[in-house]
Amino acid sequence: MTLPETGSEPVSIAIDRGTGRQYQKRTTFQFDPASGDVVERESFSDRSRARQWRTWMRFAHTGEHYGFLGQTLAGIASLGACFLVWTGLALAWRRFF
């Protein structure tokens, strides 16, 4: 729930019917603060193709989209990046001295 700064802006409420990783099951409603009527409803399918792609990429990038296997692969890739940093520093140290 997001409350507005002023009393004239709509109140935004996000309802997530999934596990937090299922972005296609998230719907956002905006209500008129005076009357309580729904001003706007936005679900995943209502968004533009570019915004759908960005949302999908955010969860795919962190491995959350593919569950345990995706997170394991993302963790291995992160560990590989640490080894790249270590080998780069080790090579620079060796060449310096």
Secondary structure as UniProt FT lines:
FT   TURN            7..8
FT   STRAND          11..16
FT   HELIX           23..25
FT   STRAND          26..31
FT   TURN            33..35
FT   STRAND          38..43
FT   HELIX           44..46
FT   HELIX           49..61
FT   TURN            62..63
FT   TURN            65..66
FT   HELIX           67..96
//
